[in-house]
Amino acid sequence: MSGGLDGLDGRGVIVTGAGSGIGRAAALAFAREGARVVVADLNAEGAEAVVKEIERTGGDAVAVVGDLSEQGVVDRVVETAVERFGGVDVLVNNAGIMDRMSALADVSDAEWERVIRVNLTAPFLLTRAVLPHMLEAGRGAIVNTASEAGLRGSAAGAAYTASKHGVVGLTKSLAVMYRKQGIRANAIAPGGTQTGIVVDAAPDAHGPAALGPHFVNLGRLARPEEQAAAIVFLASDAASNINGVILPVDDGWSAV
C-alpha cells in the first residue's frame, strides 16, 4: 500500500471531516501511503463510504461519527485510534463550516457560536486530547485546515474569518510550545476548492457587498486531491523540519 512518503506506512492517523471534500481526499491519500485512518465525520453515510473505499484497496480504516465540537465525541475518536492503531501519529483537523458572509454587526449569537465552536474549539479539543499520546511517543504531526480567510479580512464573513485566524494562531502556538518534544504543527490555507460547501448569504447583505471583488478567487478552483497532497506532505517525514508553517494552496490568490 505504501506510496513512498517517509514516515506514514503503518501510522495511526485521524482525519476529521473525512466523509467528503478535502477530508475524504486526505483520508484516501493517507491510506495509499499505508497509514491506518480514523475517518471522523458528522455524516455517517459519508464516513462509512470512505472506510469501505479504503478497505477495498487493502487499507485499514474505521469510522467515528459525531459532532467534534462535543467532548464526548472527541474522546471517542481518540480512544478508537489508540485502541485500533495503538496510538495517534498524525492528527488532521479538517472539519469546518462556512458562515453566512455576515459583517460583524449582522452576526447573530447562534452563527458566531456555531462557527467558532466547529472551526476553532473542535480542533482545540481534539488536539488537546491527542497530545498526551504524542508526547508519550515522543513524536507527532498535526495538520490543520485554515483558509485564505485566516490570512486576510476579505475572504469571508466575520465569524469564519475570526475562526480561521484562530486556527492560524493555534497552529503557530503548538509549533513553538511542543517542537522540543518532537511534535510538529502546520496548516494549509486553501483557496477556492471544489467541495460541497455552500455559502448561505443573502445577496443584498452588507457582508458580501462590502467584500466585493476581493472575495473572488483570481486563480482556478483546486481539486480536493490537491489540498490533500499538501496535507499528507506536511504530515510526512519529508517535512520533518517544517513547523509552524501556514501553507497557502490557492494558485497564488494569497500573493495578489
Secondary structure, DSSP 8 states (H G I E B T S, - for coil): ---S-TT-TT-EEEEETTTSHHHHHHHHHHHHTT-EEEEEES-HHHHHHHHHHHHHTT--EEEEES-TTSHHHHHHHHHHHHHHHSS-SEEEE----------GGG--HHHHHHHHIIIIIHHHHHHHHHHHHHHHHT-EEEEEE--GGGT-SSSS-HHHHHHHHHHHHHHHHHHHHHGGGTEEEEEEEE-SB-SS------TTSHHHHHHGGGGS-SS--B-HHHHHHHHHHHHSGGGTT--S-EEEESTTGGG-
